Amino acid sequence: MFKMKFNAIFLGCGMVFLTTMLGSCGNKNRQTPEAQAQSFQTMTIALTDKTVTNSYSASIKGKQDIDIYPQISGTISEVCVTEGQHVTKGQKLFVIEQGTYYAALNQAIANVKAAEASLASAQLAYESKVSLYKDAVISEYELLTARNTLANSEANLAQAKAQEASARTNYDYTCITSPAAGVVGNLPYFQGDLVSSNISQPLTTISDNSEMYVYFSITEKQLLALSREYGSTAKALTEMPEISLQLSDGSAYDKTGNIESISGVVDKSTGSTSLRAIFSNPDGLLHSGFSGTVKMPSVYKDCVVIPQAATTEIQDKIFVYKVVDGKAQSTQVQVIATDSGTEYVVTDGLQAGDVIISTGAGLVRNGASVSVETKSGEVK
């Protein structure tokens, strides 16, 4: 009997405790929306100017890369340069065996002299025939024959001179000189090698490295943005700021360059267009075939700049939270990362006067009540 009374008392106390706890929880759930509002720092969007540096992979070539091929067939008798050597315009590079071509030139010169002598004889014969014809000593036929012989001698002399010129040109081709100042490239052929104009690879390549062309590509969208930024691509070429170059080892090239041309054709397979910049290379540090990264600044005027802490990323999409009527409103934005790595330039989704949550965006839920905090922490 006593045990039953004890259990009844214990059960009653338990019910009272549970009722008290449920009542307490109910009171918490009935708190006002103002009490539930989370406090966040916010910022009001204002327009500003911002320069953003974009990076593009680039290939580097000499301003002029000239492949050197022989114009005649023959054996290389002399290689006059070494790989990497700086040469001047007209400097001797190779000599092809000259004996055969020298003999052919001398033969052609002799043929010219013989033709000149033959022409002189024909000229004398014709003048004599003219006198005899005037005195009615010879017939008109003999006069015309003498004139034709003279014409034939003149033609033979012209032909001999043409052969001499060809032989002289071929002889000159035995000495291969540099068509421009530059740096000697690879030398795949050596003394004794037989070469001709049909060889598979050039004797060498002369690269004019005094100035270097740097090629890189931008997307169709970037080209459109560039055109809109400056009004036209032609205007962009004259007004764009200088660009910089980062070399493959991560070092910065100490000279700046200028964009010289923008291709008017977009590659359908890649959706990009090619740009060419020019950099001076007085110390010869850059070589044809180098690679690097072009750093091209873009100036955004009257744009929206926000801290990256104000954004959250969901499935490769960037969102911010606007504060609208005290509620957090999720808004997708299009952004471009700035050089600082802590800010974004917003190209779409926000405008001046909008209020956004500036920190802790990842803790916000869409539609949640938000109380605005100033920088000092006071709640508005």
C-alpha positions in Angstrom: 0.0 0.0 0.0 2.8 2.4 0.8 4.6 1.5 -2.4 1.6 2.3 -4.5 1.2 5.8 -2.9 4.9 6.5 -3.5 4.6 5.7 -7.2 1.5 7.9 -7.5 3.3 10.8 -5.9 6.4 10.4 -8.1 4.2 10.2 -11.2 2.4 13.4 -10.2 5.6 15.3 -9.7 6.8 14.2 -13.1 3.7 15.4 -14.8 4.1 18.8 -13.1 7.7 19.1 -14.3 6.9 18.1 -17.9 4.0 20.6 -18.0 6.3 23.4 -16.7 9.0 22.6 -19.4 6.4 22.5 -22.2 5.0 25.8 -21.1 8.5 27.3 -21.1 9.2 26.1 -24.6 5.9 27.4 -25.8 6.7 30.9 -24.4 10.0 30.9 -26.3 8.3 29.9 -29.6 5.9 32.8 -29.1 8.6 35.4 -29.1 8.1 38.4 -31.4 9.7 38.5 -34.9 11.8 41.4 -33.7 13.3 39.1 -31.0 14.1 36.5 -33.7 15.9 38.8 -36.1 19.6 38.2 -36.7 22.0 41.0 -36.5 24.4 41.5 -39.5 26.7 44.2 -40.7 25.5 45.7 -44.0 26.7 48.1 -46.7 24.9 50.4 -49.0 26.0 50.1 -52.6 27.8 53.1 -54.1 29.5 53.3 -57.5 33.2 53.6 -57.9 36.1 53.1 -60.3 38.1 49.9 -60.2 41.0 48.5 -62.2 41.1 44.8 -62.6 44.1 42.9 -64.0 43.2 39.9 -66.3 45.7 37.2 -67.0 46.1 35.4 -70.4 48.5 32.6 -71.5 50.8 33.9 -74.2 53.3 32.7 -76.7 56.3 34.8 -77.6 57.9 35.2 -81.1 60.6 37.4 -82.6 59.3 40.4 -84.6 60.7 38.7 -87.6 61.6 35.0 -87.8 63.2 34.2 -91.2 63.7 30.7 -92.3 66.9 30.4 -94.4 66.8 28.0 -97.4 69.4 27.5 -100.1 68.4 28.6 -103.6 70.7 26.1 -105.3 71.9 22.5 -104.8 75.3 21.7 -103.6 77.5 20.6 -100.7 78.0 22.9 -97.7 81.6 23.9 -97.7 81.5 26.3 -94.7 79.2 27.0 -91.8 80.1 30.6 -90.7 78.0 31.0 -87.6 77.0 29.2 -84.4 73.7 28.7 -82.8 72.5 31.7 -80.7 75.0 34.1 -82.4 73.9 37.6 -83.1 74.3 38.5 -86.7 74.0 41.7 -88.7 72.1 42.2 -92.0 74.3 40.9 -94.9 76.6 38.8 -92.7 77.8 35.5 -94.2 76.0 32.4 -92.8 76.9 29.5 -95.1 79.0 28.8 -98.2 77.9 26.1 -100.7 80.7 24.5 -102.8 81.5 27.2 -105.4 83.7 25.4 -108.0 80.9 24.3 -110.3 79.0 27.6 -110.2 82.2 29.6 -110.7 83.1 27.6 -113.8 79.6 28.1 -115.2 79.9 31.8 -114.6 83.2 32.0 -116.5 81.7 30.0 -119.3 78.8 32.4 -119.5 81.2 35.4 -119.5 83.1 33.9 -122.4 79.9 33.2 -124.3 79.0 36.9 -124.0 82.4 38.0 -125.3 82.0 35.6 -128.3 78.6 36.9 -129.0 79.8 40.5 -128.8 82.5 39.6 -131.4 80.1 37.9 -133.6 77.7 40.9 -133.4 80.6 43.2 -134.3 81.4 41.1 -137.4 77.8 41.0 -138.4 77.5 44.8 -138.0 80.5 45.3 -140.3 79.1 42.9 -142.9 75.8 44.6 -142.9 77.2 48.1 -143.3 79.3 46.8 -146.2 76.3 45.3 -147.9 74.4 48.5 -147.5 77.1 50.4 -149.5 77.3 47.7 -152.1 73.5 47.7 -152.5 73.5 51.5 -153.0 76.1 51.0 -155.8 73.8 48.3 -157.3 76.6 45.8 -156.8 74.5 43.3 -154.8 70.9 42.3 -154.8 68.3 43.2 -152.2 68.3 39.6 -151.1 71.9 39.7 -150.1 71.2 43.0 -148.2 68.3 41.4 -146.3 70.3 38.3 -145.5 73.1 40.5 -144.0 70.5 42.4 -141.9 69.0 39.1 -140.6 72.4 37.8 -139.7 73.0 41.1 -137.7 69.6 40.6 -135.9 70.5 37.0 -135.1 73.8 38.1 -133.7 72.1 40.7 -131.5 69.7 38.0 -130.2 72.6 35.7 -129.5 74.3 38.4 -127.5 71.2 39.1 -125.5 70.8 35.4 -124.7 74.4 35.1 -123.7 74.0 38.1 -121.3 70.9 36.5 -119.8 72.8 33.2 -119.2 75.7 35.2 -117.7 73.2 36.9 -115.3 71.7 33.6 -114.3 75.2 32.0 -113.8 76.2 35.0 -111.7 73.1 34.8 -109.6 73.7 31.1 -108.9 77.3 31.8 -108.0 76.1 34.6 -105.6 73.7 32.0 -104.1 76.7 29.9 -103.0 77.3 32.5 -100.3 74.2 32.7 -98.1 73.9 35.9 -96.0 71.5 37.0 -93.4 68.6 39.1 -94.7 68.2 40.9 -91.4 69.8 41.5 -88.0 68.9 38.9 -85.5 69.8 35.7 -83.6 70.8 32.4 -85.3 68.6 29.5 -84.5 69.1 25.8 -84.8 71.8 24.5 -87.2 70.7 21.1 -88.4 73.1 20.9 -91.3 76.9 20.7 -91.2 79.9 21.0 -93.5 79.7 18.3 -96.2 75.9 17.9 -96.1 74.2 18.0 -99.5 71.4 20.6 -99.6 68.9 22.0 -102.0 65.9 24.3 -102.2 63.7 21.2 -101.4 65.2 20.3 -98.0 62.7 19.5 -95.3 63.9 22.0 -92.8 65.7 25.3 -93.2 69.4 25.7 -92.8 68.6 27.9 -89.8 66.2 30.6 -88.7 67.2 34.2 -88.1 65.1 35.8 -85.4 64.9 39.6 -85.1 64.7 39.8 -81.3 65.0 43.6 -80.9 61.3 43.6 -80.4 59.1 40.7 -79.6 55.5 39.8 -80.5 53.4 38.4 -77.7 50.3 36.5 -78.9 47.3 35.7 -76.6 43.6 35.2 -76.9 40.5 36.6 -75.3 36.9 35.2 -75.4 34.1 36.6 -77.4 32.5 38.1 -74.3 35.7 39.7 -73.3 36.1 41.2 -76.7 32.5 42.6 -76.5 33.3 44.1 -73.1 36.5 45.6 -74.4 34.6 47.2 -77.3 32.0 48.6 -75.0 34.5 49.9 -72.6 36.3 52.0 -75.2 33.6 52.4 -77.8 35.3 50.3 -80.5 38.3 48.0 -80.9 40.1 50.6 -83.0 39.7 53.1 -80.2 40.8 50.5 -77.7 44.1 50.0 -79.5 44.9 53.7 -79.0 43.6 54.2 -75.5 44.3 50.9 -73.7 46.9 51.1 -70.9 50.2 49.3 -71.2 50.3 45.6 -70.4 52.9 43.6 -68.4 54.4 40.2 -69.0 55.1 37.4 -66.5 57.6 34.8 -67.7 57.4 31.1 -67.4 59.5 31.1 -64.2 57.1 33.4 -62.5 59.3 36.5 -62.8 58.0 39.8 -64.2 59.5 41.1 -67.4 60.9 44.5 -66.6 59.5 46.2 -69.8 55.9 46.9 -70.5 54.2 46.4 -73.9 51.4 47.7 -76.0 48.6 45.8 -77.7 49.3 46.4 -81.4 46.5 44.5 -83.1 43.2 42.7 -82.4 42.0 40.0 -84.9 38.7 40.8 -86.5 37.8 37.1 -86.6 36.5 34.9 -83.8 37.5 31.3 -84.0 34.3 29.2 -84.0 36.0 26.2 -82.5 37.3 28.1 -79.4 35.1 31.2 -79.3 38.1 33.4 -78.9 40.0 36.0 -80.9 43.7 36.7 -81.1 45.6 39.8 -79.9 49.2 40.8 -80.6 51.3 42.9 -78.3 54.8 44.2 -78.8 57.5 44.4 -76.2 61.0 45.8 -76.6 63.8 43.4 -76.0 67.1 45.4 -75.8 68.9 42.9 -73.6 67.8 39.9 -75.6 66.2 38.2 -72.6 63.2 37.1 -74.6 63.5 34.4 -77.3 61.2 33.1 -80.0 59.3 30.1 -78.6 59.1 31.4 -75.0 55.8 31.3 -73.2 54.4 33.6 -70.5 51.3 35.2 -69.1 50.0 38.6 -70.2 48.7 40.9 -67.5 46.1 43.2 -69.0 44.4 45.9 -66.9 40.7 46.7 -67.4 39.3 49.9 -66.0 35.7 49.7 -64.8 34.2 53.1 -64.3 31.1 53.7 -62.1 30.9 50.1 -61.1 29.7 48.1 -58.1 32.5 46.7 -55.8 31.6 44.4 -52.9 33.7 42.3 -50.5 33.9 38.6 -51.2 32.7 38.0 -47.7 29.3 39.4 -48.8 28.9 36.5 -51.2 28.1 32.8 -51.1 28.6 30.3 -53.8 26.0 27.6 -54.7 26.6 25.3 -57.6 29.1 27.6 -59.3 26.7 30.6 -58.9 27.4 33.6 -56.8 24.7 35.1 -54.5 24.4 38.0 -52.2 21.7 38.9 -49.7 19.9 42.2 -50.2 18.1 43.6 -47.2 14.6 44.4 -48.4 11.9 45.5 -45.9 14.0 44.0 -43.1 14.2 40.6 -44.8 17.2 38.8 -46.4 16.6 38.4 -50.1 18.9 36.1 -52.0 20.1 37.7 -55.3 22.3 36.1 -57.9 25.1 38.4 -59.2 27.7 38.2 -62.0 31.2 39.1 -60.7 34.8 39.6 -61.7 37.5 39.0 -59.1 39.8 41.9 -58.4 43.6 41.9 -57.9 43.2 42.1 -54.1 41.6 38.7 -53.9 39.1 40.1 -51.3 36.7 42.0 -53.5 34.5 41.5 -56.6 33.4 43.8 -59.3 29.7 43.2 -59.8 28.7 43.4 -63.5 25.1 42.4 -63.0 22.6 42.0 -60.1 23.2 45.0 -58.0 22.8 48.8 -58.4 23.6 51.9 -56.4 21.5 52.3 -53.3 20.9 48.6 -52.7 21.6 47.4 -49.1 23.4 44.0 -48.8 24.7 42.0 -45.9 28.5 42.6 -46.0 29.8 39.8 -43.8 28.7 36.3 -42.9 26.5 35.7 -46.0 27.0 31.9 -45.5 25.0 32.1 -42.2 22.0 33.8 -43.7 18.8 32.1 -44.8 16.6 33.5 -47.6 13.7 35.4 -46.1 15.1 35.6 -42.6 14.5 38.8 -40.6 17.6 40.9 -40.4 18.5 43.7 -38.0 21.1 46.1 -39.5 24.4 46.6 -37.6 26.6 49.6 -38.0 30.4 49.2 -37.9 30.3 50.1 -34.2 27.9 47.2 -33.6 24.8 49.3 -32.8 21.5 47.9 -34.1 19.4 50.2 -36.3 
